[in-house]
Amino acid sequence: MHIQRMEHEDMFDTLLDIAMEVVRLLTFQPGRAPPVRRRKAPVNHSDTGPVR
């Protein structure tokens, strides 16, 4: 029973690690390369309004 529980906790730890990595990739925290934004060639034309 105890061994099985340890396996589950280990699996949960790995899932947590993966989740944290995904969050880090999505949020682009300092230490990682910032998302590349090219102002010269906007893909979305509604983005180029006077609001921005």
ChimeraX attribute file (.defattr): number of C-alpha atoms within 10 A of each C-alpha:
attribute: neighborCount
match mode: 1-to-1
recipient: residues
	/A:1	5
	/A:2	7
	/A:3	8
	/A:4	9
	/A:5	10
	/A:6	11
	/A:7	11
	/A:8	12
	/A:9	12
	/A:10	12
	/A:11	12
	/A:12	12
	/A:13	12
	/A:14	12
	/A:15	12
	/A:16	12
	/A:17	12
	/A:18	12
	/A:19	12
	/A:20	12
	/A:21	12
	/A:22	12
	/A:23	12
	/A:24	13
	/A:25	13
	/A:26	10
	/A:27	12
	/A:28	13
	/A:29	11
	/A:30	8
	/A:31	6
	/A:32	10
	/A:33	9
	/A:34	10
	/A:35	10
	/A:36	6
	/A:37	8
	/A:38	8
	/A:39	8
	/A:40	6
	/A:41	8
	/A:42	11
	/A:43	10
	/A:44	7
	/A:45	8
	/A:46	9
	/A:47	10
	/A:48	11
	/A:49	7
	/A:50	6
	/A:51	6
	/A:52	5
